[in-house]
Amino acid sequence: MMEPLSESKEEFNAKMQQGIDDMKAGRVTPLKEAFAEIKAQFA
């Protein structure tokens, strides 16, 4: 089950920026692998 957002706006923005930086640097999870992980969590 997902938890409600508990971080501040600044913490949220920092996490989002880290994700953007990771994508730009090629540090990503392949799409098929990402969906397999999500599916496994909800199966």
C-alpha positions in Angstrom: 0.0 0.0 0.0 1.3 3.5 -0.8 2.0 5.9 2.0 0.8 9.5 1.8 3.2 12.2 0.9 5.1 13.1 4.1 8.1 15.2 2.9 8.3 18.9 2.6 8.0 20.6 -0.8 11.7 21.2 -0.8 12.4 17.5 -0.1 10.0 16.5 -2.8 11.6 18.9 -5.3 15.1 17.6 -4.4 14.0 14.0 -5.0 12.4 14.9 -8.4 15.6 16.8 -9.4 17.7 13.7 -8.5 15.4 11.6 -10.7 15.8 14.0 -13.6 19.6 14.1 -13.1 19.7 10.3 -13.1 17.7 10.1 -16.3 20.0 12.6 -18.0 23.1 10.6 -16.9 21.6 7.3 -18.1 21.1 5.8 -14.6 17.7 4.3 -15.4 15.8 1.0 -15.0 14.7 -0.5 -18.3 10.9 -0.1 -18.8 10.1 -3.8 -18.8 12.1 -4.4 -15.6 10.3 -1.4 -13.9 6.9 -2.7 -14.8 7.8 -6.2 -13.7 8.7 -4.9 -10.3 5.5 -2.9 -10.0 3.4 -5.9 -11.1 5.1 -8.1 -8.6 4.3 -5.7 -5.8 0.6 -5.7 -6.6 0.2 -9.4 -7.6 
